[in-house]
Amino acid sequence: MNLNNVLMLSTGTNFRAWRNSGERYMMMHENIDLVFHEDEPEALTDESSAEEVKAFKAWHMSNRMGKNSIRNTMSDTVRGSVEELDLATDYMEAIERKFKESEKVEAARLSKAFYDLKYDGSGGVREHIMKLININASLRELLTGVNDRQVVHVVLHSLPFPSVDLELATMH
């Protein structure tokens, strides 16, 4: 997996998917992953051993690579809206804080669309049902989607004709 396969964080509405994609990428590259699993080593002194120097350099290289990976998978707009901190872990947390609120707003918008969407006769019923399923899939990514049985109820209530007729039609 290379960096081109990591999702681009473009508006913040895809933060969760971006973070998962980035974490997968970094886990596959041990030299980047180190900064997320090991504490920052103590500053070097004249008495530092060769092993401590090596660990120090590896950790700081991991930090630079982690920050570059994060920075290069964000749009210019997003990158400019978040202060870039010295440590990759702090930078990731700052991005998460920035988009936590955005995620809540997106979940509210999608939830309203999911429950308010009514079939208006344009396009097919199947297309309308697929729109509802797609909205619910987006809600599930934000951990607020509903189960499949609830989707069926929402679909039935979004159609203009009585749901009993639809149920009978699908049974035959």
Secondary structure as UniProt FT lines:
FT   HELIX           3..5
FT   TURN            13..14
FT   HELIX           15..27
FT   HELIX           30..37
FT   TURN            46..47
FT   HELIX           50..71
FT   TURN            72..73
FT   HELIX           76..81
FT   HELIX           88..116
FT   HELIX           125..141
FT   TURN            142..143
FT   HELIX           148..158
FT   HELIX           163..171
//
